[in-house]
Amino acid sequence: MQRWRWQRGLGETLDHNHEMFASPRCGRIGLVAMPYFMAFEYLAPIVEVAGYVILPFGWLLGLIESGPFLLFLAAALGYGLCLSLATLLLEELSFRRYRRRRDLLRLVGVAVLENFGLRQLHSWWRLVALLTWRGRPQTWQSAPRQGFQAAVVPGTQA
């Protein structure tokens, strides 16, 4: 649900500030930031999910040869992996939050695993949000926490 809200919030922000899009009088925000967010953040799930669906079907139907299909698959997964690992590297170089090497290696493992399912699921959630928003105002419904129990402080009664 949170990913949906973020994507819908992005759409609402872009819609609310549409006059800035490609406007020289808004400087770099209008000429660079707004087109970037529209093309690479807001509309990207359409292309991503279409690729996840169309390319395997094209391969299964024999419309795409195995070599180019596997090369594209390797490039897509490699690109996602590079993004994840570069982000982790920048985090570590900037903040040095992980004191133990074991913790850092665990994060590297998770960064690798996220590219096999989670990244694709994330794209799906973003696409659903993009398609269901269609300019309607955001409703921020309360999401009550579940599964948490009251903490008991040692030496006190529950």
C-alpha positions in Angstrom: 0.0 0.0 0.0 2.8 2.4 0.8 4.3 2.1 -2.7 0.9 2.8 -4.2 0.6 6.0 -2.1 4.0 7.2 -3.1 3.3 6.7 -6.8 -0.1 8.3 -6.5 1.5 11.2 -4.5 4.1 11.6 -7.3 1.2 11.8 -9.9 -0.6 14.3 -7.8 2.5 16.5 -7.4 3.2 16.4 -11.1 -0.4 17.2 -11.9 -0.5 20.1 -9.4 2.7 21.6 -10.7 2.2 20.8 -14.4 2.8 24.4 -15.4 6.5 23.9 -14.4 7.0 21.1 -16.9 9.6 22.0 -19.5 9.3 25.7 -18.5 12.5 27.7 -19.0 11.3 30.3 -16.5 11.4 27.5 -13.8 15.1 26.8 -14.5 16.5 23.4 -13.8 13.5 22.2 -12.0 11.2 22.8 -15.0 13.7 21.8 -17.7 15.4 18.8 -16.0 13.7 17.6 -12.8 10.0 17.7 -13.9 10.7 15.9 -17.2 12.9 13.4 -15.4 10.2 12.6 -12.8 7.5 12.3 -15.4 9.5 10.0 -17.7 11.7 7.9 -15.4 9.7 7.8 -12.2 6.0 8.3 -13.0 5.6 6.6 -16.5 8.5 4.0 -16.1 6.2 1.3 -14.7 4.3 1.1 -18.0 7.5 0.3 -19.9 8.9 -2.0 -17.2 5.8 -4.1 -16.7 5.2 -4.2 -20.5 8.7 -5.6 -20.9 8.2 -8.2 -18.2 5.1 -9.4 -20.0 5.8 -8.9 -23.7 9.3 -10.2 -23.9 8.8 -13.6 -22.3 5.7 -14.2 -24.4 7.6 -13.1 -27.5 10.3 -15.6 -26.7 7.8 -18.4 -25.9 6.0 -17.8 -29.2 9.3 -17.8 -31.1 9.1 -14.2 -32.1 12.3 -13.4 -30.2 15.4 -15.5 -30.5 16.9 -17.0 -27.4 20.3 -15.2 -27.6 18.9 -11.6 -27.7 16.2 -12.5 -25.1 18.8 -13.9 -22.7 21.1 -11.0 -23.3 18.3 -8.6 -22.6 17.3 -10.5 -19.4 21.0 -10.5 -18.2 21.3 -6.8 -19.0 18.1 -5.9 -17.1 19.0 -8.0 -14.0 22.6 -6.7 -14.2 21.4 -3.1 -14.4 19.1 -3.5 -11.4 21.9 -5.2 -9.5 24.3 -2.4 -10.3 21.8 0.2 -9.0 21.3 -1.7 -5.8 25.0 -2.3 -5.1 25.9 1.3 -6.0 23.3 2.6 -3.7 24.6 0.4 -0.9 28.2 1.5 -1.6 27.2 5.2 -1.5 25.3 4.6 1.8 28.4 2.9 3.3 30.9 5.5 2.1 28.7 8.4 3.3 27.5 7.2 6.7 29.4 4.1 7.7 26.5 2.7 9.7 27.5 -1.0 9.5 30.3 -1.7 11.9 30.4 -5.5 11.3 31.5 -6.9 8.0 28.8 -9.6 8.4 26.1 -7.0 8.4 27.4 -5.4 5.2 27.7 -8.8 3.5 24.1 -9.6 4.5 23.0 -6.3 2.8 24.9 -7.2 -0.3 23.0 -10.6 -0.4 19.7 -8.8 0.0 20.6 -6.3 -2.7 21.2 -9.3 -5.0 18.0 -11.1 -4.1 15.8 -8.0 -4.5 16.4 -8.1 -8.2 14.7 -11.5 -8.5 11.0 -10.7 -7.8 10.8 -7.8 -5.5 11.9 -5.2 -8.1 9.3 -6.6 -10.5 6.6 -6.6 -7.8 7.5 -3.0 -7.0 7.0 -2.1 -10.7 3.6 -3.8 -10.6 2.4 -1.9 -7.6 3.6 1.4 -9.2 1.7 0.5 -12.4 -1.5 -0.2 -10.5 -1.2 3.1 -8.7 -0.6 4.9 -11.9 -3.6 3.4 -13.6 -6.0 3.8 -10.7 -5.1 7.4 -9.8 -6.2 9.1 -13.0 -6.2 12.6 -11.4 -8.3 11.8 -8.4 -7.3 13.4 -5.2 -5.3 11.2 -2.8 -7.1 9.8 0.2 -4.8 9.1 3.1 -6.6 6.3 4.9 -5.4 5.3 8.3 -3.5 2.0 8.2 -3.6 0.6 11.8 -0.6 -1.4 12.9 -1.2 -5.1 13.4 0.8 -7.7 15.1 2.4 -5.6 17.8 1.9 -6.3 21.4 2.4 -3.9 24.3 6.0 -3.9 25.5 6.6 -5.1 29.1 9.4 -3.3 30.9 11.3 -5.6 33.2 10.5 -5.1 36.8 6.9 -3.9 36.1 3.7 -5.8 35.7 1.9 -6.2 32.4 
